[in-house]
């Protein structure tokens, strides 16, 4: 499948903003099963220069500044991405979750050492006894890791209500656990916290969902905006993705932008503005099958 993605973010300021500086993580990653074919960025007012680099986690970042008075800032990223689940490595039976936890403590190969950093606390995610207790029913002794994570994913989906008005980015995981409401980033943070609380390695994934559905398909929850899910590290399988907002493993309707320890590492857009007197924000995301795959978006 080839998708055409259009992500527009517009800030409208109460008064004229004198300047702004922004970091964008809006370039889809190329990895097994996904290939970024093309990306184009359009910013108004037009910045003098856009600087591109790759961050610590391997995500492509675009940085720009606008040094002229403006009452509105519009950022539009368009991309074409090919998704082919058949090109991803075939899953093999996973070891028990306790064996994986043990390997993270003792194995010193490069892959495991890289995964180990995702065991520790981060800005938005801290391990706790409460999170371990919530996850415990799914992690019986000797149970295969991926089977346990899949069941936990389904349980989060059933136990928590999708409610965009329930939380903000600063809402703590403990509050989400208590209220049982939130959005995709809350559910990803919560499940990552559960896995870290059991000594496992899990990372936060930023991306998109297909916003249109074919005949007989169910529209996934969280479309029309950037989405979030998680990956868990499993020896012999590498990183395996699960989407607690929709209670499933990732499908060919998921497109990956990037990953890190939590939302702080891979926020699609972050920045600072001088002046402006406050702003209103609007975001629109379209992810559709590309009927004209050969047509350039530049």
RALIN-V624178 format. One record per backbone hydrogen bond with DSSP energy under -1.0 kcal/mol. NH is the residue of the N-H (numbers start at 1). CO is the residue of the C=O. If there is no record, write none. Layout:
<<NH	CO> <NH	CO>>
This chain:
<<3	81> <4	288> <5	79> <6	286> <7	77> <8	284> <9	75> <10	282> <11	73> <12	280> <13	71> <14	276> <14	278> <15	276> <17	70> <18	274> <19	274> <20	66> <21	272> <22	64> <23	270> <24	62> <25	268> <29	256> <31	34> <34	31> <35	82> <37	80> <38	80> <40	78> <42	76> <44	74> <51	63> <53	61> <55	59> <58	55> <61	53> <62	24> <63	51> <64	22> <66	20> <70	17> <73	11> <74	44> <75	9> <76	42> <77	7> <78	40> <79	5> <80	38> <81	3> <82	35> <83	1> <84	33> <87	84> <88	85> <97	143> <100	96> <101	97> <102	98> <103	99> <104	100> <106	102> <107	103> <113	109> <114	110> <115	111> <116	112> <118	115> <119	116> <122	125> <132	128> <133	129> <134	130> <135	131> <136	132> <138	135> <139	136> <143	140> <145	95> <148	144> <149	145> <150	146> <151	147> <152	148> <153	149> <154	150> <155	151> <156	152> <157	153> <158	154> <159	155> <160	156> <161	180> <163	182> <166	163> <171	168> <176	172> <177	173> <178	174> <179	175> <180	176> <182	161> <187	183> <188	184> <189	185> <190	186> <191	187> <192	188> <193	189> <194	190> <195	191> <196	192> <197	193> <199	196> <200	195> <202	118> <203	231> <204	260> <205	229> <206	258> <207	227> <208	255> <210	253> <211	287> <217	214> <223	220> <227	207> <229	205> <230	242> <231	203> <232	240> <233	201> <234	238> <237	234> <238	234> <240	232> <242	230> <243	248> <248	243> <250	241> <254	251> <255	208> <257	206> <258	206> <260	204> <265	262> <270	23> <272	21> <274	19> <276	16> <280	12> <282	10> <284	8> <286	6> <288	4> <290	2> <295	292>>
